[in-house]
Amino acid sequence: MANINLLPWREELRKEKTRQFTSMIGISVILTVSVLVLIHVTISGQISHQQKRNKILQDEISLLDVALKEIEGLEETKEKLLSRMDIIQSLQQKRPQIVHLFDEIVRTVPEGIFLTGIKQSGAVININGVAESNGRVSAYMRNIDGSDWMATPKLSVIESKKGTLRSSEFGLTTSQSTPKTGEEEEG
């Protein structure tokens, strides 16, 4: 005998397909929501991780700013110390020059000249004295010109004294110099 199904099979098939469709939509919605939540959690984690890194960098930058200010202070201190050292070194180099200058003054003064005053302002030396004759003043100026420690003598005044024979007061200006060493002459 033939099997005849009198039950409404189309309606059951429609219900079955509707149930499958609904379950597929539900699973799709659940999967979509899961993926979106997973993406949101991942991105939130990356953002919080980057914010922590930014905070660490900001802290390091502020520490380096403090260190930079300290370094700038040290640089200023270094510059001050270097300038003081330069001043001290120049004073140390100039210290024997005055001894040489006095020695050279004694060596250059010819007979018949008597010095009454010596004044130094920086490298300029003013010399006042009394000479027996004008020729002795000229000899003194030649001696200064030939000196290693004095240079460029300039006669500022020479006047004969009244009441004395053959003597005149003079004033001249010269400048202090330093002799060249062997290395400077070669260069």
Buried (B, 14 or more C-beta within 10 A) or exposed (E): EEEEEEEEEEEEEEEEEEEEEEEEEEEEEEEEEEEEEEEEEEEEEEEEEEEEEEEEEEEEEEEEEEEEEEEEEEEEEEEEEEEEEEEEEEEEEEEEBEEBBEEBBEEBBBEBBEBEEEEBEEEEBBBBBBBBBBEBBBBBBEBBEEBEBBBEBEBEEBEEEEEEEEBBBBBBBBBBBBEEEEEEEEE
